Amino acid sequence: MDKLLAPLLAHCFTAPVWRMEIDELSDAIVLELRSEAEKQVSFASLSLTTGQVNFKNYLTEERWLVGLEALYNGVALLHYYKNENSPEHKGIIAIDAQTGTNLWANYSFAFDGLTPNGLAAYNTALQPKKTVLLDIATGAVLRNCTPADKPLTNNIVVPSMISAQQLPQHSLPLQPYGNMVHYLHHNKYIIVSLHTFENGVLQQHMFIMDGANIVYRDVLNSGIQKLQPEAFVLHKNVLVYIKNKTELKAVRL
């Protein structure tokens, strides 16, 4: 790997990263890690400012039917599933994204979305559905939701999928399998992810280029069976990606 750009963080976990959320305000990133072998879900938090681990191996009483819902203003929201065969969520568990401390829990409500004014939720036992606004830090009911409570927007940027011929004024270091690449232009950098297929092996690569110079490269997945979805996201000036399903890496651009 070229040393012109070095990772801000590179942390490997013992279970695959199933989901990640980035906090717009605190720049924390929280991960949901699912181990199929152990039927156990754990959570970890890292800082995209310092690259340090805030906490890891956070477990709930429910070991498997639990997941990461959202992350905002230093609070990570988790949820349970109604049952193993249903994707429907139930309950809200709030933890401090810096320390992993339990803040509050409400098992009657389910998450409905984030707004600039608070957390939108509804009581799963009531019909018709009635959405209320909760204080994300305490879980207290603030008021009923109104049309003014628009969904919260974020600044997370995902790459575009383009053909290799559409890549502006840059030659690729490898020939992309399927002729398609994930592409993003940020500051002076061109970030590209592509797949190759050689000797019966499918790999996914990522390159960061400054003009014609490759200033960072990595193999994201090797020996995979199918083309992978978008390989990275950009939060402010930090590129975030998952390597081999279990390693979180970030590069400051």
Secondary structure as UniProt FT lines:
FT   STRAND          7..12
FT   STRAND          17..22
FT   TURN            24..26
FT   STRAND          28..35
FT   TURN            36..39
FT   STRAND          40..47
FT   TURN            48..50
FT   STRAND          53..58
FT   STRAND          66..72
FT   TURN            73..74
FT   STRAND          75..81
FT   TURN            84..85
FT   STRAND          89..96
FT   TURN            97..99
FT   STRAND          102..106
FT   STRAND          109..115
FT   TURN            116..117
FT   STRAND          118..123
FT   TURN            124..125
FT   STRAND          131..134
FT   TURN            136..138
FT   STRAND          141..144
FT   TURN            147..148
FT   STRAND          156..157
FT   STRAND          160..163
FT   HELIX           164..166
FT   TURN            168..169
FT   HELIX           177..179
FT   STRAND          180..186
FT   TURN            187..188
FT   STRAND          189..198
FT   TURN            199..200
FT   STRAND          201..210
FT   TURN            211..212
FT   STRAND          213..224
FT   STRAND          232..235
FT   TURN            236..237
FT   STRAND          238..243
FT   TURN            244..246
FT   STRAND          247..252
//
